Amino acid sequence: MPTLVSAVAVTVLGGSDLGLAFRVTGLLALLIWALGHVPRHARDQFSILDWDPDSLPKDWREQVKLWERFASVRPWAAMAAFALFS
């Protein structure tokens, strides 16, 4: 959350020079990272830790597939945001 707040502040207060496009794109990359990471993590954090290996939830394969799909997007979005803000 502090990273998102800082990104918004830098984007808003940075002015409308040539770097604005980089800052806005970096902010969008951070939002993609946050939307792909935070909701899935918050929802699954406790349920996955509480899974019993002998009695898995009925939709455990779908949950794992969904997590794996977002797991490939989040690192790229974070790296893009870092590069754009640098």
Backbone torsions as a table, in degrees:
resi	resn	phi	psi	omega
1	MET	NA	-41.9	177.6
2	PRO	-60.6	-33.9	178.8
3	THR	-64.9	-42.7	178.4
4	LEU	-64.6	-41.6	178.8
5	VAL	-63.5	-43.3	178.0
6	SER	-63.7	-40.8	-180.0
7	ALA	-63.7	-41.8	177.7
8	VAL	-64.0	-44.1	-179.5
9	ALA	-62.6	-45.3	179.9
10	VAL	-64.7	-39.7	-179.6
11	THR	-66.5	-43.5	-178.0
12	VAL	-73.3	-44.0	-175.2
13	LEU	-86.4	-8.3	-175.6
14	GLY	-74.8	-10.2	-180.0
15	GLY	90.0	-178.8	-175.8
16	SER	-111.2	39.3	178.3
17	ASP	-81.0	-167.6	-178.7
18	LEU	-61.5	-29.4	-178.1
19	GLY	-74.4	-7.8	-179.1
20	LEU	-59.4	-41.3	-180.0
21	ALA	-61.9	-39.5	178.2
22	PHE	-66.3	-42.5	-178.3
23	ARG	-67.1	-41.1	178.9
24	VAL	-66.1	-42.2	178.2
25	THR	-65.9	-39.1	176.1
26	GLY	-63.5	-39.9	177.3
27	LEU	-64.4	-41.1	176.5
28	LEU	-63.5	-38.8	177.3
29	ALA	-64.2	-39.9	176.9
30	LEU	-65.2	-38.4	177.6
31	LEU	-65.4	-39.6	176.0
32	ILE	-62.0	-43.3	177.9
33	TRP	-60.8	-45.8	-177.3
34	ALA	-66.9	-43.2	-178.9
35	LEU	-68.9	-29.5	177.8
36	GLY	-82.0	-22.7	-173.5
37	HIS	-103.2	-53.3	-170.6
38	VAL	-63.5	-50.6	-178.2
39	PRO	-62.8	-42.8	180.0
40	ARG	-65.7	-42.3	-178.6
41	HIS	-66.2	-44.2	-177.6
42	ALA	-65.1	-38.0	-178.3
43	ARG	-75.7	-38.5	-172.2
44	ASP	-96.6	-12.3	-173.2
45	GLN	-55.4	-50.2	-175.5
46	PHE	-82.7	-35.9	-177.5
47	SER	-67.4	-39.8	180.0
48	ILE	-68.8	-38.9	178.1
49	LEU	-65.2	-27.5	-179.0
50	ASP	-91.2	-1.9	-179.7
51	TRP	-62.8	137.3	174.6
52	ASP	-97.5	123.4	-177.4
53	PRO	-58.6	-24.3	-179.4
54	ASP	-84.4	-18.0	179.1
55	SER	-141.4	78.0	179.8
56	LEU	-73.4	155.2	176.1
57	PRO	-61.7	156.5	-177.5
58	LYS	-62.9	-34.6	-176.7
59	ASP	-101.7	30.3	-175.3
60	TRP	-64.7	-34.9	179.2
61	ARG	-65.6	-40.5	178.6
62	GLU	-65.7	-39.1	178.3
63	GLN	-64.3	-41.0	179.7
64	VAL	-68.0	-42.3	179.2
65	LYS	-62.9	-41.5	178.7
66	LEU	-64.8	-42.4	178.3
67	TRP	-63.2	-42.5	-179.3
68	GLU	-65.7	-34.9	178.3
69	ARG	-64.4	-45.1	179.0
70	PHE	-72.8	-25.4	-178.5
71	ALA	-66.3	-25.0	178.4
72	SER	-85.7	-20.9	-179.1
73	VAL	-84.9	-41.5	-173.7
74	ARG	-58.6	-46.6	-179.5
75	PRO	-63.7	-38.3	179.1
76	TRP	-66.2	-39.4	178.4
77	ALA	-66.3	-40.3	178.9
78	ALA	-66.3	-41.9	179.1
79	MET	-66.8	-39.3	178.6
80	ALA	-64.3	-43.1	178.7
81	ALA	-61.9	-43.6	178.9
82	PHE	-60.4	-46.8	-178.6
83	ALA	-65.2	-40.1	-178.1
84	LEU	-69.7	-35.8	178.0
85	PHE	-79.5	-21.1	178.1
86	SER	-73.7	NA	NA
